[in-house]
Every structure is written in structure tokens, then in C-alpha cells.
């Protein structure tokens, strides 16, 4: 992908949201007609939220810790408002790098998913790192920009560490790329 392809010239959606939409269109086709997928979407992107909210195959809930314009205001590290095994699917995109206790958040994601459930869990990854870098003494915006690339991030993930984080919480990780999505 290039910077020219980052934003859709028609709807304004970022490339990652368009990739998620492509994945979801394929994934939702796997379900029996009339069967609804109960999906929980954290920090929803507007275009993707609208796509899913009005899809007859999806029983959609949005969630965020800070925003008021969501169905549920919830802390990703403590989601006791949801029972165990409540959702068929979750979307958690570019959130874990903001949360000091990413392990607790990932455990909660796994807990609220039904067995056999699935999700999209994405973070920015720096492919040149061999180990995730986090330093909780970096608290100012300037320090965080310098060390993590954004003023509200608390870490930069290395690819293998991120996969391990998910697998430690018992997720089965599938990495999808060109062979799945095409050019």
C-alpha cells in the first residue's frame, strides 16, 4: 500500500477499515442465512460502524472508554458488563498500544468471545523491532512521540511479541495477507 491509497476518495475510510470491510464481507458469507453474528466493535471507525450497524446479518454493539456516541462505555481491561462468551466476534483495532495493561485487555477480549468466535485485533507493529518496547516512565506527550510515535501510545509492538500476547490469552492467530486479500 502507498500513502496515495490511505484514504478512500469516495467515503474517506482509511485503508485498514477498507481491509476490515473486505474481510468481514467474506467472513459473514460463512454464516447460515438468517443467522445473526453478535459483534462487539471497540473505538468504532465511522465508516465501518455504519457498514456493520446496518448489515442485517450483524447484531452490532459499539464500545469505547471515553466516547459518548457508542452503545457501551467500557474499559477494555474490565468488561464485566458483558457475560462470558457473549459475542461471536470482536473488532479491536489500534487500541492496545494505548492501554498500559494490554494483557488484561486481551484476556477480556477472549473472555467475552464465544468458543469458536473470531475477531480482528490489530496494532501498529514496527517490523524492525525484535522485542516490544514499552517504558511507563515516558509520560509527557513529547517523550511518547519520541519513543512510541504518538502522544498517547505507551508501547511499540514487535510482530512476534504481539502474536505471543494473543496466543498467551488462548487466541488462535491467523495472519492474512496478499494471498487472502489479493492486490
Order of alpha helices (4+ residues) and beta strands (2+ residues): alpha-beta-alpha-beta-beta-beta-alpha-beta-beta-alpha-beta-alpha-alpha
